Amino acid sequence: MILWEALGSVLIGLAVSYGALRWLPERYGQFRSRLLALTTGPVSALFGALLTHSVLGSGHAVATLIAALCVAVALQSLLLRPANRAPRRSATA
């Protein structure tokens, strides 16, 4: 059972990272590295699934995959670099 949860979480992480790279509008910013964004999704989803599985135990596959999705989205959002809207000015200038 844990093998299917791990495989499902990796697929969820790949979907999250590919979706973020593909469909995220430019106004939200961009990622520093495409390779880093593509690897962060599956790794963070797998970490979230394993952590949730160790806390809840076996038999909670849906909750494990939901937690994997949440962790993957949260860590993927940390990689997002804000878009340059206007140059910053110093308060003393």
Beta strands, then each sheet from edge to edge (+ up, - down):
strand 1: 30-31
strand 2: 80-81
sheet 1: 1+ 2-
end
